[in-house]
């Protein structure tokens, strides 16, 4: 991946409105990563084997592949989370002192009802997961390291490849978006394409892997196309019913299939075709997103633990324990009980 400066020629006639668009070639504050991927060099005859690929120098610190490395969005949101914790502790201490003065006697709740949030690592809550990844993307944008000197790529620039026919105001590509705006964009894509919450977590993994591999920044002018490319890839790799690129063109009415294909192609090449997400990395992102949700006071839906739900949780736990039992003991148990067991377990 080169870091040389290159001049970009804007070929899209729909985005050349002089009143609201400005010439990218005159902007000296942005560094464009020179990414050239000739189609003839990316055929199957020239693709290296997975063991022969040259991985980035910082692969040992890549959170999208290493389960022990914290995600980038947690590092970017550390200052805000610390500030909110300080405010929360101040309010708690103040409320406790006030309660001690007003009413020293307290009553304890004797109710035995247990409330659990309706979310598991295998089936996360869709709405809250979308809110969490929207917050993570928001922190990527507002706390980017190279502010005013961003490293960008042409294919992800909405100033050069707009996803709407309407002229793009300068404020939209220069001012940081609100996390609600990010949430509305992601929610629209997920609801229209009927994607799952697991796909949302994989989307965030692909976004951080792209930023790490391509050494680029997420900013107001490229976040929508970066997120769109990650959702397209995650829906094809991890969803049971893959969504075609033409389906996204029906969701985003002003896009075309050629642009979606090129976006997906260059996204894959920036990832060096590394679309694998280990289960340990997925679990890490799931729990870190829950931490982010609690730090930002996102309410997780709580439901009482009734008998039927407790039985289902117990069945899941027993099944997980059964998967960890060695095959030899499984065979012995099933022979005695007369039950046939699948050897693939």
FENGI-V420232 format. One line per field, one symbol per residue. ss: DSSP state (a for helix, b for strand, c for the rest). phi: phi as a letter, one per 20 degrees, with the letter a starting at -180 (. if undefined). burial: I if it has 9 or more other C-alpha atoms within 8 Angstrom, else O. Layout:
ss=???
phi=???
burial=???
//
This chain:
ss=ccccccccccccaaaccccccccaaaccccbbccccccaaaacccccccaaaccccccaaaccccccccccaaaaacaaaaaaaaaaaaaaaaaaaaaaaaaccccccccccccbbbccccccccaaaaaaaaaaaaaaaaaccccccccbbcaaacccccccccccccaaaaaccccaaaaaaaaaaaaaaacccaaaaaaaaaaaaaaaaacccccccccaaaaaaaaaaaaaaaaccccccaaaaaaacccccaaaaaaaaaaaaaaccccccccaaaaaaaaaaaaaaaaaccccccbbbccaaaaaaaaaaaaaaaaaaccaaaaaaaaaaacccccccc
phi=.ecffceddedeffddfffddcfffeeeeddefeddcfffedfffdfffffdfeegfeffdeffcdfeefffffffefffffffffffffffffffffffffbfecdeeefefddcfebcfecfffffffffffffffffffdffefmcfeccffefffdcfdbffgeffffdcdfffffffffffffffffeleeffffffgffffffffffelcdebgecfffffffffgfffeedefdfeffffffffegeecffffffffffffffflledfcffffffffffffffffffdlefefecfeefffffffffffffffffefgffffffffffemdecffff
burial=OOOOOOOOOOOOOOIOOOOIIOOOOOOOOIIIIIOOOOOOOIOOOOOOOOOOOOOOOOOOOIIIIIIOOOIIIIOIIOOOIOOIIOOOOOOOOOOOOOIOOOOOOOOOOOOOOOOOOIOOOOOIIOOIIIIIIIIIIIIIIOOIOOOOOIIIIIOIIIIIIIOIOOIIOIOIIOOIIOIOOIIOIIIOIIOOIOIIIIIIIIIIIIIIIIIIIIOIIIIIIIIIIIIOIIIIIIIIOIIOOOIOIOIIIOOIOOIOIOIIIOIIOIIIIIIOOOOOIOOOIIIIIIOIIIOIIIIOOOOOOOOOIOOOOIOOOOOOOOOOOOOOOOOOOIIOOIIOOOOOOOOOO
//
